Amino acid sequence: MKKRMVLALGGNALGGSLAEQQAAVEGTVKAIAGLIAEGSDLVIVHGNGPQVGNISLAFEAASKAEPSVEPMPLDVSVAMSQGWIGFDIQRCLCGELRRRGINKSVATVITQVVVDGNDTSFKEPTKPIGPSYTESEAAAIARRRPGVIMREDSGRGFRQVVASPKPVDVVEKDVIASLMAGGHVVIACGGGGIPVVRKNGGLEAAPAVIDKDFAGGKLAEIIDADLLVILTAVEKVAINFGKPDQRWISEMTAGEADGYIAQGHFAKGSMLPKVQAAAQFVRSKQGRSVLITSLERALDGLAGKTGTKIIDG
């Protein structure tokens, strides 16, 4: 039976530098094309951490060399990264589909994601983004750019910190659904989407970064997907990760996931948001499920041979 699927790509599927990204994407699209060949309708969501950092760094360097060049606002940097990464995936995936004789078009949608302006994360921004600076450089940036908050990042220098609110809605959801209905593969919510808040009957950019796994889960919920596939660097989710009593998990319920989260089994910047997004999605409607596995084992995961499956319960 044909499934409607949202595929969330981790950073390992995209690389960091321009050359790394192009090489990584060429391998990534082979796995994606394999999923498409299975007959599923597919939306691809991806991260943008290194890329949006590179964009910010480039404009920051340019502004130092030429004061008339302004640093790029975060929302515009996210939009630029969506186009950049989307172009690479779109181009390579189209070529791979043609080689396999699959007649499908691929479209990248620059996507705005609505967040709640009263989300508690706006009161205490903690998400580090962009390059690291010395304390004096950070102070100069904060003076030059009112509203920008710079904080020390675990001994790695000073970085800008922003809010990371939860997604509420996807502005371009009807466009995405229409493209899917036409049989097209869609790339959307890149980098978690461009955060916007509803204000005075319109939309206003929010200085924030949305986690791409939560954005993928929200989009999957909105377009009535059957399955959310979160691809990461490991084949399965583990508890007691990296310890002598480490245990890989093949299947767990949302309730079991809550318990593991409460016990502190998952790292905040790594597996935690993936498991949280998974539990939220499976609870949104009966019959929905999530697969967390590696890019290389995605097809085996869908066949039930590996990966961690999360279901309601």
Backbone as a ProteinNet text record, in pm:
[ID]
protein_1_A
[PRIMARY]
MKKRMVLALGGNALGGSLAEQQAAVEGTVKAIAGLIAEGSDLVIVHGNGPQVGNISLAFEAASKAEPSVEPMPLDVSVAMSQGWIGFDIQRCLCGELRRRGINKSVATVITQVVVDGNDTSFKEPTKPIGPSYTESEAAAIARRRPGVIMREDSGRGFRQVVASPKPVDVVEKDVIASLMAGGHVVIACGGGGIPVVRKNGGLEAAPAVIDKDFAGGKLAEIIDADLLVILTAVEKVAINFGKPDQRWISEMTAGEADGYIAQGHFAKGSMLPKVQAAAQFVRSKQGRSVLITSLERALDGLAGKTGTKIIDG
[TERTIARY]
84.4	0	88.7	58.7	139.5	128.2	242.4	246.1	283.5	233.6	276.3	378.9	498.7	612.5	683.8	726	815.7	950.6	1053.6	1189.7	1273.2	1321.8	1402.6	1549	1628.4	1770.5	1855.6	1944	2037.5	2156.7	2239.5	2354.6	2454.1	2460.8	2556.1	2520.6	2398.5	2355.2	2390.8	2442.5	2463.5	2606.1	2689	2824.4	2827	2945.2	2960.5	2999.3	3116.8	3163.2	3090.5	3114.6	3052.3	3088.1	3217	3261.4	3205.9	3207	3153.7	3005	2932.5	2788.5	2759.1	2828.2	2801.8	2832	2942	2977.6	2876.2	2835.3	2739.9	2603.9	2559.2	2427.4	2423.5	2532.1	2534.3	2511.1	2563.5	2537.3	2398.5	2354.9	2225	2110.4	2117.1	2004.7	1987.7	2093	2079.2	1985.7	2003.1	1914.6	1772.4	1758.7	1626.1	1555.6	1629.6	1570.7	1522.6	1594.1	1550.7	1417.2	1395.2	1266.7	1155.7	1186.3	1087	1050.5	1149.1	1124.6	1028.9	1021.4	928.6	783.5	764	628.5	568.3	645	589.4	588.5	486.5	486.2	575.5	664.5	773.8	792	808.9	854.5	986.9	1085.3	1217.6	1236.7	1271.2	1305.4	1453.2	1525.7	1669.1	1714.6	1829.8	1891.7	1972	2035.4	2115.5	2223.2	2257.8	2349	2477.4	2561.9	2687.3	2664.1	2563	2540.1	2496.4	2401.5	2356.3	2467.6	2553.5	2669.6	2767.3	2789.3	2879.8	2827.2	2695.8	2634.9	2655	2626.9	2644.5	2790	2882.3	3024.9	3069.8	3020.4	3059.7	3015.7	2893.3	2844.7	2907.7	2938.7	3006.6	3146.2	3217	3351	3343.7	3241.7	3226.2	3197.4	3120.4	3087.1	3208.9	3303.3	3426.6	3514.1	3517.4	3600.3	3537.5	3404	3332.6	3212	3222.1	3116	2977.8	2970.7	2839.5	2764.9	2837.9	2773.5	2718.7	2588.7	2526.1	2525.6	2542.6	2529.3	2390	2380.5	2254.7	2162.8	2038	1944	1924.8	1895.3	1885.2	1778.6	1662.9	1555.6	1597.5	1670.5	1715.5	1824.4	1911.8	2015	1952.5	1846.8	1777.5	1715.5	1654.5	1596	1703.2	1817.8	1927.7	1975.1	1984.6	2029.7	1928.3	1798.9	1696.6	1715.5	1740.7	1761.2	1889.5	1995.2	2126.3	2120.5	2075.5	2070.8	1965	1849.3	1743	1788.2	1864	1915.2	2003	2094.6	2184.1	2107.1	2012.8	1934.3	1847.6	1782.4	1691.7	1765	1877.9	1954.8	2003.7	2064.5	2119.6	2011	1901.9	1794.1	1725.4	1704.7	1645	1730.3	1862.2	1951.7	1945.9	1942.1	1936.2	1803.9	1694.6	1564.8	1562.1	1620.6	1624.9	1705.3	1817.9	1900.4	1825.8	1732.9	1655.1	1526.1	1503.3	1382.3	1256.2	1270.2	1155	1114.6	993.6	946.3	879.3	960.3	908.3	988.3	918.6	984.9	1011.8	1109.8	1146.1	1137.6	1072.3	1055.8	1095.2	1170.6	1206.1	1111.6	1051.2	959.2	1024.3	1047.8	1097.6	984.9	1010.3	901.5	911.2	800.4	787.1	710.7	759.7	695.8	652	524.5	467.7	505.5	549.6	575.9	493.2	479	404.7	497.1	458.2	540.7	557	471.1	480.3	551.2	610.7	685.9	791.7	803	893.8	1040.3	1076.5	1216.3	1258.8	1163.1	1198.5	1245.8	1203.3	1242.7	1386.7	1434.9	1570.5	1634	1683.3	1743.8	1865.7	1874	1985.4	2049	1989.9	2038.4	2156.3	2279.5	2393.9	2392.6	2422.8	2428.5	2551.8	2592.7	2699.2	2836.6	2935.8	3076	3103.2	3222.4	3266.9	3354.9	3352.3	3429.8	3500.1	3600.5	3660.4	3562.1	3590.2	3500.7	3493.1	3605.7	3605.8	3533	3551	3479.4	3328.8	3289.3	3147.2	3086	3161.2	3112.7	3094.4	3187	3177.4	3055.7	3029.4	2912.4	2783.8	2776.8	2657.5	2632.8	2742.4	2725.9	2679.4	2732.1	2700.8	2561.6	2514.3	2386.5	2294	2220.2	2130.5	2031.8	2013.8	1921.9	1990.7	2114.7	2189.5	2250.8	2229.2	2280	2396.9	2510.7	2630.8	2663.1	2689.6	2720.7	2834.9	2905.5	3013.2	2954.8	3017.7	2963.2	3057.4	3046.9	3117	3267.3	3331.4	3475.4	3517.4	3419.6	3450.5	3438.7	3447.6	3434.9	3292.8	3267.9	3137.6	3060.3	2932.8	2847.6	2714.3	2649	2514.8	2419.2	2329	2226.3	2088.5	2001.4	1866.2	1767.1	1640.8	1533.7	1515.4	1461.5	1428.5	1285.6	1187.2	1046.9	994.4	885.8	822.8	737.1	734.3	651	503.2	423.2	278.1	205	253.8	187.4	290.3	257.3	343.4	267.8	320.6	249.8	221.7	320.2	306.7	250.9	175.9	126.6	40.2	-43.1	-130.3	-49.2	56	144.1	211.8	261.8	329.2	233.2	112	12.4	-25.5	-37.7	-73.8	35.8	159.8	271.2	274.5	250.9	246.6	133.2	18.4	-96.8	-69.5	18	56	165	207.4	307.6	451.4	472.5	607.2	672.6	804	880.5	906.4	883.8	894	1004.5	1084.2	1183.5	1130.1	1107.6	1042.7	1095.2	1061.7	1099.6	1250.1	1330.1	1474.8	1523.1	1613.5	1663.6	1557.9	1447.8	1337	1236.3	1264.5	1174.9	1217.6	1167.4	1193.1	1091.1	1134.2	1037.2	964.2	832.6	750.4	642.1	596.3	483.4	371.6	249.4	134.4	115.6	108.7	97.2	23.3	-79.1	-156.5	-206.4	-250.8	-306.4	-202.7	-75.1	31.5	132.7	249.5	356	479.8	545.9	666.3	776.7	895.2	1006.4	1042.3	1077.7	1116.4	1264.4	1341.2	1484.5	1501.7	1489.7	1488.4	1534.1	1555.8	1586.8	1494.5	1426.5	1336.5	1408.6	1398.5	1459.3	1395	1477.3	1424	1343.3	1369.9	1291.9	1151.3	1139.9	1007.4	931.7	1002.4	938.3	891.1	974.7	935.8	814.7	811.3	696.7	569.9	580.4	462.2	411.9	503.6	462.8	397.8	454.7	397.6	256.5	237.2	104.5	5.6	47.7	-41.1	-81.9	13.5	-18.9	-72.8	-99.3	-158	-67.8	59.9	153.2	130.2	161.3	151.7	278.2	389.5	519.2	615.8	685	794	922.7	1015.6	1144	1251.8	1318.1	1424.9	1557.3	1637	1764.9	1878.1	1961.9	2067.9	2196.6	2292.5	2422.8	2427.6	2326.1	2325.8	2210.3	2227	2128.3	2004.1	2022.2	1910.4	1927.8	1817.6	1821.9	1872.8	1951.5	2003.4	1975.2	1961.1	1962.3	2097.7	2139.1	2273.2	2380	2361.4	2449	2593.7	2685	2826.9	2873.1	2782.4	2816.8	2823.4	2885.3	2895.9	2761.3	2654.9	2522.9	2435.3	2499	2424.2	2331.8	2208	2112.6	2042.7	2050.6	1982.1	1833.6	1749.5	1604.7	1547.3	1476.6	1415.3	1275.4	1204	1069.7	1037.4	969.5	922	795.3	714.5	593.5	627.3	534.3	554.2	565.6	489.3	497.5	634.3	690	823.6	926.4	907.3	997.8	995.4	875.3	863.8	946.1	939.4	1013.5	1163.8	1211.7	1354.9	1401	1316.6	1350	1362	1266	1266.3	1390.3	1440.1	1559	1689	1677.5	1794.1	1880	1818.4	1895.7	1942.5	1878.3	1906.2	1968	2073.2	2145.4	2060.9	2067.8	1984.4	2007.4	2133.3	2161.1	2167.2	2124.7	2139.8	2011.1	1996.5	1882.9	1755.8	1768.9	1651.1	1542	1571.2	1463.2	1403.3	1481.5	1430.2	1325.4	1356.1	1262.3	1140.1	1160.3	1047	954.4	1013.2	932.1	858.2	924.2	862.1	739.9	754.4	643.7	526.7	557.6	452.5	376.8	448.3	383.4	294.4	341.7	261.4	135.5	139	20	-82.6	-41	-128.6	-245.5	-232.7	-341.1	-314.2	-418.3	-402.7	-343	-250.3	-192.5	-64.3	-24	100.2	219.9	333.2	453.3	576	686.9	813.9	923.3	1013.8	1133.2	1254.4	1342.2	1469.4	1579.9	1660.9	1770.3	1873	1973.6	2076.2	2032.2	2091.5	2061.5	2090.6	2203.3	2246.5	2152.3	2081.4	1995.2	1847.4	1815.1	1675.3	1582.9	1623.3	1537.9	1520.1	1628	1617.3	1528.5	1537	1452.5	1305.3	1272.3	1133.3	1083.6	1176.4	1140.6	1135.5	1161	1155.2	1278.1	1388.6	1509.7	1603.5	1585.5	1670.5	1600.7	1672	1615.1	1531.5	1486.5	1398.1	1261.8	1159	1022.9	953.5	887.5	813.3	665.5	583.1	438	367.5	237.8	161.6	141.8	119.8	95.5	166.6
-118.6	0	124.7	220.3	342.1	422.3	471.6	551.1	694.8	785.5	924.8	943.2	987.3	984.5	1119.1	1159.7	1274.1	1220	1259.1	1211.6	1327.4	1315.3	1421.3	1381.6	1456.3	1425.7	1493.5	1416.1	1471.5	1535.6	1602.2	1673.8	1584.9	1456.7	1365.6	1339.7	1370.3	1349.3	1467.7	1576.9	1699.7	1751.9	1707.2	1759.9	1901	1963	2095.8	2200	2185.6	2281.2	2258.2	2348.4	2335.5	2202.8	2168.4	2043.2	1921.8	1927.3	1815.9	1797.1	1908.4	1898.8	1832.9	1875.2	1818.3	1669.4	1628.1	1486.2	1407.9	1463.3	1394	1379.4	1485	1481.3	1376.7	1361.8	1262.3	1121.2	1095	965.9	959	1069.1	1073.8	1047.2	1105.3	1091.4	947.8	869.2	728	656.8	684.8	625.8	679	809	868.1	810.1	796.3	740.4	597.4	524.4	389.4	389.6	487.1	499	535.7	626.6	667.4	550.1	468.8	351.8	253	257.4	169.4	214.9	337.1	383.3	481.2	528.7	621	765	841.8	986.4	1048.1	1136.9	1176.7	1327.6	1375.9	1512.3	1501.7	1579.2	1577.5	1704.5	1685.6	1795.5	1779.3	1887.6	1875.9	1982.5	1957.7	2056.1	2156.9	2252	2353.5	2414.6	2343.9	2402.2	2459.4	2378.8	2433.6	2539	2515.2	2605	2744.6	2750.1	2881.6	2951.5	2873	2931.5	2990.1	2918.1	2968.8	3097.3	3103.1	3224.6	3342.3	3320.8	3427.1	3473	3375.2	3406.5	3489.1	3453.2	3524.5	3671	3695	3832.6	3910.3	3840.8	3906.7	3950.3	3862.4	3896	4011.6	4007.5	4115.4	4248.8	4245	4370	4429.7	4342.1	4391.6	4459.9	4401	4456.3	4580.6	4581.3	4693.2	4727.5	4832.4	4866.7	4885.4	4916.1	4935	4803	4691.5	4559.8	4520.5	4501	4466.9	4315.5	4270.3	4127.2	4078.2	3956.6	3903.6	3864.3	3910.9	3868.4	3717.4	3659.9	3514.7	3456.3	3521.8	3466.9	3461	3562.4	3563.3	3457.7	3439.9	3336.2	3197.1	3173.1	3043.9	3026	3132.7	3124.4	3095.5	3160.8	3136.7	2991.2	2938.9	2801.1	2702.7	2734.3	2648	2638.2	2751.7	2751.2	2678.8	2703.2	2642.5	2490.2	2443.1	2298.6	2234	2299.5	2246	2228.3	2324.6	2315.5	2192.3	2169.5	2053.2	1921.7	1909.9	1786.2	1768.9	1875.4	1871.8	1830	1893.3	1863.9	1719.5	1676.5	1541.4	1435	1461.7	1363	1347.2	1458.2	1449.2	1359.8	1378.9	1298.2	1151.4	1121.9	982.4	917.2	990.7	935.3	905.2	995.7	971.5	846.6	828.5	709.5	581.1	589.8	472.3	457.4	550.6	544.2	582.4	663.2	706.9	846.6	860	985.9	1071.3	1137.3	1226	1356	1465.2	1594	1619.9	1706.7	1742.8	1894.6	1943	2086.8	2128.2	2237.3	2293.8	2409	2404	2509.2	2587.7	2716.9	2802.5	2813.4	2762.1	2736.4	2821.3	2886.2	2959.8	2872.8	2868.4	2787.8	2881.4	2874.1	2961	2909.8	3001.5	2970.5	3065.6	3030.9	3113.4	3221.6	3346	3456.4	3456.3	3381.5	3372.3	3244.5	3172.5	3052.1	3089.6	3008.1	3041.2	3052.4	2989	2994.8	3136.9	3223.5	3360.8	3440.2	3398.4	3469.8	3438.1	3320.6	3280.1	3204.2	3277	3210.4	3127.5	3006.2	2918.5	2847.3	2858.7	2783.3	2855.6	2799.8	2866.7	2846.9	2951.7	2944.2	3019.2	2988.5	3063.7	3036.3	3117.3	3096.5	3138.1	3098.2	3136.1	3261.2	3342.1	3466.1	3474.8	3561.7	3592.8	3680.9	3699.5	3780.5	3924.7	3979.8	4118.1	4130.2	4031.5	4032.8	4022.2	3934.7	3917.2	4046.4	4115.3	4241.3	4345.9	4348.6	4444.4	4414.8	4287.5	4248.7	4288.8	4265.4	4300.8	4451.5	4531.6	4677.2	4720.6	4654.2	4691.9	4645.5	4537.4	4479.2	4467.2	4573.3	4572.5	4455.2	4388.7	4275.2	4141.2	4140.8	4016.1	3980.6	3855.4	3808.4	3714.3	3743.2	3661.1	3598.4	3465.3	3396.6	3297.7	3268.1	3171	3031.8	2953.5	2823.9	2710.1	2666.1	2547	2547.4	2660.6	2668.6	2682.1	2698.6	2706.6	2848.5	2946	3084	3135.1	3255.5	3318.9	3305.6	3271.2	3256.5	3327.8	3360.3	3416.2	3306.7	3341.3	3247.1	3302.5	3212.9	3252	3154.6	3189.8	3102.8	2983.6	2874.4	2757.4	2713.9	2790.1	2760.9	2639.1	2582.9	2468.8	2517.6	2441.8	2479.9	2462	2553.5	2550.6	2520.3	2575.5	2559.2	2580.1	2535.9	2554	2639.7	2756.5	2851.9	2793.4	2725.7	2674.5	2532.6	2491.2	2353.3	2316.2	2409	2377.7	2360.5	2440	2425.9	2289.4	2251.5	2122.7	2008.7	2016.3	1911.6	1902	2016.2	2016.3	1951.9	1982.9	1922.2	1770.8	1728.9	1584.7	1517.6	1582	1526.1	1512.3	1598.3	1590.7	1489	1417.6	1313	1360.8	1483.2	1539.5	1511.2	1503.4	1494.4	1637.9	1663.8	1799.9	1809.1	1914.3	1948.2	2071.3	2060.5	2169.6	2178.5	2289	2311.3	2296.2	2338.2	2330.6	2405.5	2343.1	2405.2	2424.7	2349.9	2366.2	2470.3	2534.3	2638.9	2776.8	2878.5	3017.8	3055	3081.5	3108.1	3241	3235.6	3356.7	3351.2	3468.9	3478.6	3554.6	3520.8	3592.4	3721.9	3833.9	3964.1	4062.1	4124.8	4226.1	4175.6	4051.5	3994.4	3948.1	3960	3917.7	3828.9	3818.3	3735.8	3821.4	3797.8	3872.5	3773.7	3794.1	3703.4	3705.8	3587.9	3575.8	3538.8	3602.3	3570.8	3438.7	3329.9	3198.5	3091.9	2971.3	2853.9	2742.1	2677.7	2567.7	2435.8	2344.4	2213	2142.3	2087.3	2029.1	1902	1829.7	1709.2	1746.2	1850.2	1897.6	1954.5	2028.4	2082.5	1969.7	1866.6	1752.2	1681.4	1666.3	1602.7	1683.6	1815.3	1901.3	1898.4	1904.2	1896.7	1762.5	1654.3	1520.8	1513.2	1574.9	1578.8	1655.4	1771.2	1858.1	1796.5	1731.6	1675.5	1533	1489.1	1357.4	1244.8	1252.9	1146.1	1025.1	908.9	785.3	762.3	811.5	773.6	891.5	909	1005	924.2	946.8	876.3	978	957.6	1046.4	975	1028.6	965.7	1037.5	959.9	1016.5	936	951.9	886.6	744.8	705.3	571.4	488.8	356.1	263.9	250.2	262.2	249.7	348.1	371.9	448.2	355.9	411.7	332.5	401.8	321.8	376.9	341.2	420.8	406.7	414.2	505.5	515.6	540.5	460.2	475.3	415.6	348.6	286.9	135	66.2	-80.3	-150.9	-91.6	-153.7	-91.7	-35.1	21.8	-83.9	-40.2	-133.2	-65.9	-129.8	-80.8	-116.4	-26.1	-45.7	-61.5	-170.4	-194.8	-134.3	-129.5	-71.3	-17.3	95.8	149.7	229.2	237.9	318.3	462	552.3	691.5	700.9	617	616.4	572.1	469.6	424.8	532.8	601.9	711.7	820.4	852.5	952	910.1	781.3	731.1	742.8	705.5	715.8	860.9	950.6	1093.3	1142.6	1104.7	1147.4	1096.6	980	921.9	980.8	1070.4	1140.3	1059.8	965.7	878.4	945.5	1055.3	1110.6	1250	1272.2	1399.6	1511.1	1630	1742.4	1782	1789	1836.2	1725.7	1605.4	1491.3	1410.8	1306.4	1215.7	1266.5	1352.3	1396.4	1456.9	1558.3	1615.5	1516	1420.1	1318	1231	1186.2	1101.5	1182.1	1306.5	1392	1417.3	1449.1	1473.2	1346.7	1231.4	1104.2	1077.5	1095.2	1069.9	1163.6	1289	1386.1	1347.7	1303.7	1269.8	1146.4	1041	918.2	938.5	1034.5	1062.2	1148.8	1209.2	1304.9	1238.3	1108.8	1037.3	888.3	811.6	666.5	609.5	516.4	447.5	508	622.6	684.9	622.7	619	562.1	640	616.5	683.4	578.3	596.6	513.6	603.5	568.6	637.8	539.1	574.4	487.2	568	499.7	567.5	577.6	672.2	690.6	563	500.5	382.2	263.6	258.2	143.8	177.5	288.8	333.8	229.1	170.6	70.2	-51.9	-96.5	-209.3	-173.4	-49	-4.5	-9.9	35.3	31.2	-112.3	-204	-345.9	-415.1	-339.8	-396.7	-473.7	-456.5	-532.5	-462.9	-333.9	-258.2	-129.1	-40.4	86.5	73.3	187.7	192.6	243.1	166.2	202.8	256.4	370.9	430.4	431.4	380.5	374.5	436.3	462.6	518.5	413.2	459.6	365.9	406.9
0	0	0	-87.5	-97.2	31.8	78.7	200.6	169.6	250.8	244.5	355.4	317.9	409.1	412	532.2	547.8	591.8	520.4	543.6	597	720.8	782.8	777.8	702.1	682.8	789.1	852.8	949.4	881.1	961	906.1	835.4	876.1	811.5	665.8	627.6	489.1	399.7	460.5	383.6	386.2	478.8	485.7	541.8	538.6	594.9	492.8	432.9	332.9	200.5	104.9	-26.9	-92	-90.5	-153.1	-79.3	54.6	133.8	107.7	97.8	74.1	-59.5	-164.2	-296.5	-300.1	-233.6	-229.1	-147.3	-32.7	54.5	-12.9	-79.8	-143.7	-255.3	-328.2	-435.6	-381.2	-260.6	-198.3	-137.3	-78.9	-12.4	-109.3	-228.9	-322	-371.4	-365.4	-403.9	-306.4	-177.6	-77.7	-92.3	-117.4	-132.8	-255.4	-365.2	-486.9	-463.3	-378.4	-345.3	-274.4	-186.3	-117.2	-215.3	-307	-406.5	-496.5	-530.1	-614.9	-549.8	-415.6	-343.7	-359.1	-412	-442.6	-344.6	-247.4	-148.6	-200.4	-158.9	-181.6	-75	-116.7	-27.7	-19.1	104.6	130.4	206	164.1	225.9	308.4	435.4	525.1	560.3	575	603.6	701.9	763.7	850.7	770.2	841.2	771.2	860.3	970.4	1068.8	1012.2	948.5	894.9	787	703.4	589.8	634.9	728.8	773.6	851	918.5	984.4	885.1	773.4	668.8	605.8	586.5	529.6	624.1	752.2	850.9	858.2	855	862.3	742.2	624.1	502.6	507.9	553	557.6	672.4	781.4	892.2	848.4	775.4	725.8	626.7	540.9	442.5	510.9	619.3	688.8	759	799.2	859.9	755.6	635.1	527.8	465.6	461.6	400.1	487.8	568.5	664.7	602.8	474.1	411	390.1	401.5	388.7	525.6	533.5	660.6	681.7	806.8	835.8	795.9	750.3	701.2	816.8	818.5	922.8	919.3	1035.8	1047.1	955.6	946.7	863	716.1	671.3	531.8	511.4	611.8	602.7	592.1	668.6	660.7	522.3	469.6	336	231.1	243.8	150.2	158.7	281.3	297.3	240.2	250.9	190.5	38.8	-23.8	-168.6	-208	-133.2	-161.6	-147.6	-32.1	-8.6	-97.1	-109.5	-194.3	-337.5	-387.9	-524.8	-543.1	-447.9	-459.5	-454.4	-357.9	-348.5	-473.1	-513.5	-628.5	-755.4	-780.6	-902.4	-904.2	-792.8	-788.3	-787.3	-716.2	-709.6	-844.6	-914.4	-1049.2	-1139.8	-1133.7	-1215.4	-1178	-1048.4	-1003.4	-1042.9	-1035	-1075.1	-1224.3	-1303.5	-1449.1	-1480	-1410.7	-1434.1	-1400.6	-1309.3	-1269.5	-1350.2	-1440.6	-1522.1	-1446.6	-1339.7	-1259.8	-1305.8	-1353	-1409.7	-1302	-1222	-1117.8	-1116.4	-1094	-1078.9	-930.3	-904.9	-768.6	-755.8	-650.9	-631.9	-491.4	-480.3	-350	-318.1	-200.2	-156.7	-43	-65.5	42.4	144.5	264.5	358.5	484.5	517.4	642.4	742.4	865.5	969	1082.5	1115.8	1219	1357.3	1442.7	1583.2	1669.3	1794.6	1889.2	1943.5	1924.8	1974.2	2124.9	2195.6	2341	2386.7	2291.9	2327.8	2431.8	2534.7	2645.3	2602.5	2489.5	2445.1	2407.5	2373.1	2337.6	2459.9	2578.4	2700.1	2740.4	2702.1	2738.4	2622.1	2519.9	2403.5	2444.3	2395.1	2431.6	2312.8	2194.1	2078.6	2013.6	2021.3	1957.5	1806.2	1733.8	1587.3	1538.2	1417.1	1352.7	1410.8	1370.7	1409.7	1553.4	1601.7	1735.4	1727.8	1836.1	1842.7	1977.7	1983.9	2112.5	2189.9	2318.4	2400.8	2350.2	2309	2260.1	2126.9	2039.1	1911.9	1934.9	2027.3	2057.7	2111.5	2197.7	2254	2144.4	2049.3	1939	1851.6	1827.4	1747.2	1817.7	1948.9	2025.6	2024	2025.6	2019.3	1880.8	1778.7	1640.9	1597.6	1658.4	1616.8	1737.9	1770.7	1886.8	1878.4	1991.4	1994.6	1981.2	1927.6	1914.5	2050.1	2093.3	2221.8	2197	2257.3	2242.8	2378.3	2376.7	2501	2479.3	2587.9	2583.1	2562.4	2474.6	2434.9	2473.8	2598.3	2647.7	2617.2	2638.6	2617.4	2472.2	2382.1	2238.4	2184.5	2272.4	2229.5	2248.9	2199.6	2212.9	2081.1	2092.4	1974.1	1996.8	1889.6	1901.3	1947.7	2037.8	2080.3	2043.9	2000.3	1960.6	2022.9	2014.3	2063.2	1969.8	2024.5	1942.6	1974.6	1925	1957.2	1881.2	1931.2	1865	1747.3	1637.8	1522.5	1553.2	1499.5	1519.1	1388.7	1278.7	1149.4	1038.6	918.8	801.5	701	668.7	583.8	445.6	387.4	249.7	243.8	345.4	351.9	231.8	183.7	69.5	-58.8	-73.1	-189.7	-187.7	-69.9	-55.8	-86.1	-30.2	-52.9	-200.1	-267.1	-409.7	-494.1	-463.6	-536.9	-515.6	-392.8	-365.6	-441	-441.5	-512	-661	-713.9	-855.1	-882.4	-779.4	-797.7	-789.4	-740.7	-733.9	-598.1	-597.8	-473.5	-426.3	-298.3	-245.9	-141.8	-150.3	-48.4	23.9	155.3	227.8	370.6	437.8	578.6	599.6	502.4	516.7	639.1	716.2	837.2	943.3	933.2	1026.4	981.5	867.2	817.2	863	796.4	834.9	942.6	1065.8	1173.2	1153	1161.2	1151.4	1257.7	1299.1	1392	1321.9	1355.4	1299.9	1378.3	1304.4	1370.1	1280.6	1334.8	1262.7	1126.9	1124.6	1001.8	902.5	936.8	845.4	915.3	854.9	910.1	934.3	1046.2	1080.3	1117	1060.3	1087.7	1235.4	1287.5	1427.8	1436.2	1525.1	1539.6	1614	1541.6	1604.7	1505.9	1557.9	1476.7	1522.6	1429.8	1463	1438.5	1532.7	1515.6	1397	1307.2	1184.3	1208.2	1317	1345.3	1392	1474.3	1514.8	1394.9	1308.8	1188.9	1097.9	1081.7	1000.3	1056.5	1189.6	1253.4	1238	1252.9	1237.2	1093.6	996.6	856	826.8	878.8	858.2	914	1029.3	1091.2	1004.1	953.6	877.4	744.3	674.3	542	552.9	674.9	701.2	651.1	684.8	648.6	738	683.5	761.3	842.7	788.1	843.6	842.3	954.1	964.4	977.6	885.7	889.1	924	1036.7	1082.3	1061.3	969.6	935.9	1007.4	1073.8	1154.4	1135.6	1225	1205.5	1261.1	1338.3	1397.8	1343.7	1350.6	1293.5	1380.4	1512.1	1605.2	1720.7	1791	1914.5	2025.1	2116	2227.4	2359.7	2464.8	2600	2661.6	2759	2817.5	2708.1	2615.6	2499.3	2541.7	2483.8	2511.5	2642.2	2714.6	2842.4	2826.5	2924.2	2914	2899.9	2959.3	2951.8	2842	2740.2	2626.9	2566.8	2533.4	2473.3	2355.4	2238.4	2119.5	2127.2	2079.9	2088.4	1947.5	1924.8	1793.7	1783.5	1894.7	1894.4	2032.1	2036.1	2163.2	2140.6	2244.4	2239	2279.2	2251.9	2292.9	2444.3	2515.3	2661.1	2710.1	2647.1	2683.3	2652	2540.3	2503.7	2610.9	2662.6	2769.9	2891.6	2923.4	3038.3	3019.3	2900.8	2872.4	2875.7	2824.1	2825.7	2969.1	3052.9	3193.1	3266.5	3223.6	3285.7	3230.3	3131.4	3078.4	2982.7	2909.8	2821.7	2691.9	2650.9	2518.6	2527.7	2450.1	2451.7	2390.8	2451.7	2408.6	2263	2222.3	2086.6	1984	2021.9	1932.4	1921.8	2004.5	1991.8	2059.2	2160.2	2234.7	2145.8	2062.8	1981.3	1882.7	1838.3	1745.9	1814.2	1935	2008.3	2051.5	2093.5	2131.5	2012.7	1897.2	1777	1735.8	1750.8	1715.9	1802.9	1934	2026.5	1997.8	1968	1938.6	1812.4	1708	1581.7	1595	1658.9	1665.5	1748.5	1839.9	1921.4	1848.3	1735.8	1667.6	1594.7	1562.1	1494.4	1500.8	1519.2	1528.4	1399.6	1414.8	1299.4	1247.1	1301.7	1256.2	1328.7	1259	1319.3	1273.5	1342.3	1313.5	1306.1	1210.8	1201.5	1218.9	1312.5	1328.7	1293.2	1193.3	1152.4	1074.3	1022.2	943.2	797.6	728.2	586.2	507.6	539.1	464.1	483.3	596.1	625.3	614.5	546.9	540.1	478.9	366.8	301.8	390.7	453.8	546.9	665.3	708.5	819.2	783.1	662.2	617.8	602.4	575.5	563.6	698.9	806.9	939.8	981.7	907.7	936.4	1034.4	1051.5	1143	1180.3	1250.7	1291.4	1418.1	1468.6	1583.8	1538.2	1564.5	1528.1	1653.3	1638.3	1749.5	1713.6	1804.5	1783.3	1902.6	1887.8	1997.4	2106.2	2223.7	2333.2	2460.5
[MASK]
+++++++++++++++++++++++++++++++++++++++++++++++++++++++++++++++++++++++++++++++++++++++++++++++++++++++++++++++++++++++++++++++++++++++++++++++++++++++++++++++++++++++++++++++++++++++++++++++++++++++++++++++++++++++++++++++++++++++++++++++++++++++++++++++++++++++++++++++++++++++++++++++++++++++++++++++++++++++++

